[in-house]
Amino acid sequence: MLVTLVGFAFFFGVLISRFGLPPMIGFLVAGFAYNLAGLEHPDGLQLIADLGVTLLLFTIGLKLNLKDFATAEIWGTSLAHIASSTLFFAVVIWLAKTLLPIPLFDLSWLAIWGLAFALSFSSTVYAVKVLQDKGDLAAFYGKVAIGILIMQDIFAVVFLAISEGKYPTVWALSVFLLFVPIVRKLIYKLLDSAGHGELLVLSGLFFALAAGYEFFYAVGLKGDLGALVLGVVIANHPKAAELSKSLFSLKELMLVGFFLSVGMQGLPTWPIVLTAVALVMLLPFKTFLYYAIMTRFGLRARTSLFTSLSLANFSEFGLIVAALGATQGWISVDWLIVVAIAVSISFAFASPFSLKSESAYQKLKQFWDRFQLGTLNPKDQVLNTGDAKVLILGMGRVGTGAYDELQAVWPDQILGIEHNSEKVDALIQAGRQVKVGDATDTDFWNMIKTDNSKDLIVLAMPNHNSNVYAAQQIRSAELACKVVAIAKFSEEVQELAALDVPSFNMYSEAGSGLARHALLAFKAQAPD
């Protein structure tokens, strides 16, 4: 059965990706198709799904800085949206109960408010996956989206504790020991001892599953939250990025199990399907609530829209609530299937909008700008490049190396642009001119177009789509400056060449670069 399920996942994943949609939508469809075929569910699939979610939250934690989330735009938006969205869905479900006297809507007030609360949440798994695929996890709007999701996870812990009658034990206070310097040093010491091979991968599994999930679960807290917290504790360690990369493939494989399991929750009837579709049709209102609230906290229209579209879905938390309600008897099993279908459809519904968020912003820019406040949040201003003659977009290892080499030709006239604020702080301390910015921000390119005084723009972002988008903006603005980009594969080189942008193929040209260094070293050591 497992081999058959893998075949379903591969087939539908490839099929859906051909339509420009994320493969995870195909995995959801594969789950439904497998279920409709009446095949036996493989043993252990739910365990794989749970491991995938736990590892995902752990790797999120590895990239987080808690001080970034103690801001009004995050906790304020979370609280306001939970309250308003829950009220909205409660009214809708109550109206359906009143107008549709069918067994499915024979719900108590406890069931109505419980379902409404669950539907107000957005999916952490989906949002992070989309942000990772777009390379925007460290962008400002990505951080806001993740911050809101973390707040929702905290609300979920409280809700589940009250609903299940399982309250944190007195030992739950011991989780604060993880932030005590001596305990953190011990964790760091263990991570140092893991080296760089398979032990590093095992250390990640240990910290995520044993020290994180099982520890929190033992003291009455949500296990997944423990994985997230352990990731945050390790985030400042030099190996945090390497650990995240080492777990990437394992995490992605496990998440296939999650999306398959969502699609295999049950066989739907027409009333169940129509109810799920009706709930998905209400997503635009839920999404607009996010947008309206975030603009009240001074975020730009573009930032608010991008964040909202990343959260325009229902959450796997709804499945947990529905399963809890079915177990305790305050909803029927049919509602578990309703929520499962609604979650699945919401992923497919939201995906195109999230991928085309820039287009949605540009086409309706005047409408979105109506909600933007006159005074913007200081952290969300459009980047001003000043008098810099050279811009380097993406200040990773390649971008930083290019900055240092070009400094000899354009001394003190180079500006690095990077969307990871922590990386920017480190580069500034090293004496480089770097600012936080988003190279896919059309407002930024409009400002560059007005200036039009640059000599050279280097596209050194790790995400190829971001480089292509920036190149398209440069060409459409008809800037007179020279442009060069990095690429990893021949098809990327061709795509950039079609935009008249020369590129450096990091893989194929690395050998020639090494050869040049070898020749220089040989000449330096050769006898006169």
N, C-alpha and C positions, 0 to 999 in steps of 0.2 A: 504493500500500500504506500509506503514512504517513497519508493521509486516512482510510482505512478503520480503521486502528488508533486514530486520534483519536476516531472515531465510537464504537468499542468502549469506549474509556476513558470518554467522556462518558456513554454509555448506562448502563454498569454503575456508574459513580460516582454518578450520580443515583439509580439503583435502590437501591443499598446504603445511601445516605444517608437514604432514606425509611424505613429500618428503624432509624434512630438510630445507625448505625455510621459510622466515619470513611470518607470517600470513598476513602482509600488502599486499603481492603479491596476496594472495587469495581475499582480499577485492577489489583490482583492477579488478581481473577477475570477481568477483561478480557483479561489476558495469557494465562491458561489457555484461555479461550474462543477467542481468536484463534489460538492454537497448535493447539487441537483441530480448528478449522475447516480446518486445512491450508494457511493462507495464508502467503505469502512474508514473511519477516522484513525489515522496512525497514532499509536501510543507515543507519548512524549512530546507531541507537537506543542501543547500548551506550555510545557516546561521550557522548550526552546524559545517560544514567544516571550515568556517572562524574562528569560535571560537576556534576550535582545533589548527589551525595554530598560532593564537594569543597567546593562553596559552602555546604552545610549545616554542615560542620565549621568552615569559616572564620567563619560567623556565630555559631556556638557560642563560638568563641574570642573574638569581640568582646565577649562578655558574661561572660567568666571572669576570676577573680582567683586566681592560682596558690596564694596562701597559704591559700585556703579548702580546698585539696585535700591539703595536707601534714598531714593529720590521721589519727589511728589508725583512726577509724571508716570512713575511705575506703580507705586502703591495706591496713589489716588485713582488712577485709571482702573486698576484691578478692583478696588472696592466699589467704585461707582458703577462699573460695568456689571459686576456680579449682582448687585442690587437691582439695577434697572432691567437687565436681561432676564433675571429670574422672575421678576414681576410680569414682564411681557409674556413669557412662555406660560406662566401660571394662568394668566387671563385667557390666552389662546386655548389652552387645554380645557379650561373650565367652559369656554364657549362651545368647544367641540362636544363636551360632555352634555351640555344643555341642548344643543341642536341636533346631535346624532345619538339617538337612543339605541346604541348597539352595545353588545357585551364588552367589546374592546375598551370602551370609554366609561365603563362602570367603575369609576375610580373614587377613592376617598380623598379628602383634602390632604392627608399625609402623602398619598401617592402623587397628587397633582403638584404639590410643592417640591417633593423629592425629584420628580422627573424634570420640573422646570429648572431646578438648581443644577441638575446634571447637564441639561442642554445649554446652559449659559457658559460652560467651559469650552476651551479650545484644545486641540490635540497637541501635546508636547512632541510626540513622535513625528507627526506629520510636519509641523512647523519647523522643527530642527532639521529634518531631512531636506526640506525645500531650501532652507537657508544655507545648509551645507552645499547642496548642489549648485546654488547660485554664487557661492563664495562670499556670502554676506553675513555669516555668523558673527563676525567681529565688527560689522558696520554698526553705526549708531542705531538705526531702526531695528537691526537684528538684535542688539542688546536690549532694546526696549521690549521687543516681543518676547525674548527669553525671560526677562525680568517679570513680565506680566504672567507668564506661564508658571514661573517659580512661585509667585504669590498664589496662583490658583492651586498649585500642588499643596501649599500650606493649608489653604481652605479645605482641600479634599481630605487631608489628614484629620482635621478637626471634625468634619462632617462624618467620616467613616467611624471615627472613635465614638461619636454620640449615637450614630445609627446602630452600630453593632454592640453597643454597651461595653466596648473595650476601651478603657481609658489608659493613658500612659501610666506606668507604674512609677513609684518614687525613684526608681533607678534611671528613669528617663533623664533626670538631671545630669547623669554621668556623661551624656553626649557632649556637654560643654568641655569635658576634659580633652576632647580632640583638639581644642584650640589653645590648650595650655602649652607653652613653649617646649617643656621637656618631653611631652607626649608627641608633639609635632617633630621634634628632633629625632625621636625614636623611629617614627614612620619614615622620615627622610633617610635615616641610616639604613633601614631595611631596603628602601628603594635604591640606594647607592650600591648595596651589596648584590643587587639583581643583575648587574651588568647590562648588556645590550642585546642579548639573544632571547632564547625561549624563556629564560627565567624572568625577563622583563614582562613578557606577556602573562606569565603565571602570577607575577606580583600584581598586575592589574586586576586579574580575576580574583585574587585574594582580597585586595582592598575593596573592590566593588561588591563582592558577594559575601565574604566572611566578615571583614572588619566594618563594612557598610551595611548591606542589606540585613544580614542575620543579627548583627548587634542591635540595630534599631528595632527590628521585629521583636527581639527578646525583651526589650524594655517597653513594649507597647506602642511603638511608633511605626509609621509606614516604612517598609523596608526599602522601597525605591528612593524615598527621601534620603535614607542613609547612604545609598550609593552616590547620590548627588552631593551630599555634604562631604563625604570622603574625597570626592573629586576636587571640591573647593579647597579642602585642607592641603591637598598635594599640588594645587595649581601654581604655587610660587616656587616649586622645586624646578631646578634646571632640566630635569628629565620629563617634565609634564607633557611637553609637545611630542617628544619621542614616544612616550607611553601611549598617548592618544593615537598616534600613527600606527603603532604596533597592534593596537586593538581594532583598528578600522575594519579590516576585512572580516574578522570574526563577528564584530558587531553587526555589520551589514548583512551577513549570512543569517544571523539569528533573527534580525528584523524581518526577513522574508517569512519566517515562521509566524511572526506577529500578524502581518497583513493577511496571511493565509487563514489564520485562526479567526480573524474578524469576519472574513467572508464565509466561515463555516459554522456560524452560530445556530442556524436552523433553516427549515424550509418555509418560505413565506406563503401567505394566502393573499388574495387581492386586497382585502381591507388593510392588512398589515403593510403591503407595498404602498398603497395609496396614502396611508398615514405617514409612512417614512418619507415619501416624496413631498407631501405637504409640509412636513417639518423642514426639509431641505429648502423649499421655496421661501421659507422665512429667514434663511441665512442672510440675505441682503440687509434686513433690518438689524439683525444682531451685529453684522459687520459695520454698519453705519453708526451704531451706538459707540463702538470702539473709536471710530474716526471722530465723531462729534466730541467725545470726552477728551481725547488726546489733544485736539486743537485748543481746548479750554486751558490746557496746561502749557500753552505757548509753543507747542511743536509745529513745525512747518507743515503745510498741506501735503507735501510729498512724503515726508517722514510718517505722518499720521496715516496716509493712505497705504503706503507700503507695509507698515506694521499691521494695519487692519486686515489687509488681504492675506497676510501670513497667518492670521488667526481666524480666517473666514471658514470655519469648519466646526464640526462637533468632535467631542473628545472621546477617547477610549475610556475615560473616567465614567462616561455615561453607561458603558457596558458594565462597569463594576457596580454602579448604583442599581442598574436594572437587575443584575444577578443577585444583589443583596435583597432588593425588593421582592423578587420572585421566591427567594429562599425563605424570607420572613412572612410572605403571604400578602403583602399589601399591593402587589401588582401581579398580573398573570404572566406566564412564560412568554406569551405573545408579545408583550412589551419589550422583552429582551431581544426578540427578533426585530421588532420595529426599530429599536435603537441601533442594533448592529447594522441594519440596512441603511439607516439614516447616516451613521458614521461613515460607512463605505461610500455612499453616494456623495456625501459632503466632500470627501477627499477628491473624488473625480471632478466635482463641481468647482472646487476652489482652485485646483491645480492650474488650469489655463489662465485664470485671472491673476494668480500669483506670478506666473512666468511672464505675463504680459502687463505687469503692473506699470511699467514706464509708459507704455502706449496708452493705458487707461488714464494715467495722469495727464499726459500731453493732450489727448483728445478733449478732455473735459476740464482743462486747467482753470478756466475762468470760474467754473462751478465750484471746484475744490477750494480755490483761493478765497471764496466768499466767507469761508468758515475760519480762515487763518487770522489770528490776532495781529494787531499792529505791532505789538512788542513781542518779539520772539524769545524763546528760551536761549540763554547764552550758549548752551551746548549744541544748539541746532542752527547756527548761523551758516550762511553760504560762504564757502572759503574764498578769501581774497588772496591772490597770489602775489600782489604787490609788483615790485620791479624785477622779479626773477626772469631771467632770459631762458633758462632751461628748467623744464618740469620733468620729474621722474615719478611716474605713477606706480606705486607698489614698492615699498622699501623693505623687501625681504633680502635674502643673501645676494640675489642678482642685482636688485635695484640699488642696494647699498654699495656693491662693488662698482657699479656704473657711476654712482655719485662720486666716489673717491677718485676714479679715473678722470672724469670730466672736470673735476675741480681745478685741475692744472690749466685747462683751457678757459673756463669761465669761473675764475675765483670769486667766491662770495656772491655768485649770481645764479646758483642752483637751488631749487626748492624741491624737496622730497614730499610726496603726498602719500599718506598711509591711513587706512581706516581703523587700524588697531591702535587705540590710544595708549596702551601700555608699551607697545613697540615704539611709538612716537616719543614717549618720555625717555626711553633708553637711548634712542638715537640723538635726541637733543642733548642729553648728558654727555654723549660722546663728541659733542661739538659740531653736529651737523644741523643744517636748517631744514626742519621737517614740520609739517602741519597735518592735523587730522582732517581728512577729506574723503569724499566718495567719488571715484572716477566715473561712476555710472549715473551721477546726479546731473540731470539736464540743466538745472538752475546754475550749477557750476560752469558748465560749458557755455551757457548764454553769457556769463560774465567774461569768460575767456574770449569769446567772439567779440564782445564789445571792446576789450583791451587790444587783442591782436598784435602783441608786441613780443611774442616769444620767438626764439631762434630754433629751439629743438624740444621735442616732447618724446620721452622714452616710456614705452608701455611695458612695464616689468611686473605686471600683476600675475599671480599664479593661476588665476582662473582665465582660461582662453576666451570665454564668452565676454568677460569684462574688457579684455583687450580689444576684441572685435567691436564691441559697442563704443568704446572710447574712440577707436579709429573712425567709425562711422560718424560720430559727432564731429570729429575734427574735419572730415571731408565735407560734411554737409554745411559746416560753418565757413568753409573755404579759407581756412587759416593758411597763412603764407609760410609757416614754419616747417621744418623737416620733422619727420616722424619715423621712429624705428620701434620694433616690438620683439618680444621673445616668443618662441614657439617650442613645442615638444615633439610634434609629429608632422609628417610631410603634408597631411591634409590641412593642418593649421597654417603651415607656411603658404599653401595655395590660397587659403581663404583670406589671409592678410594681403597677399600679392594682388588679389582681385580688388582690394581697396587701395592699391598703389602704396602699400606700406611694406618696406623691406623688413625682414625678420632674421633673428639669430636663432637657429635650431639648436637648442641646448644639448640635445643628445648627439646628433650627427656631427656637430661642429666642436664638441668638447674634445674629441681626439686631436683635431688640428690645433686647438689651443694648447693642449698638453705637449704636442710635438714642438710648437714654437718655444715653449718654456724649456723643453729639453735641449733644444739647439742653443738657446741663450746660455744655459748652464754649461753646455759642452764648450762653447766658445770662451766662456769666462775661465774655465779650468784648463783649457788647452795651453801648452807651452808656447812661448813666443818663437 
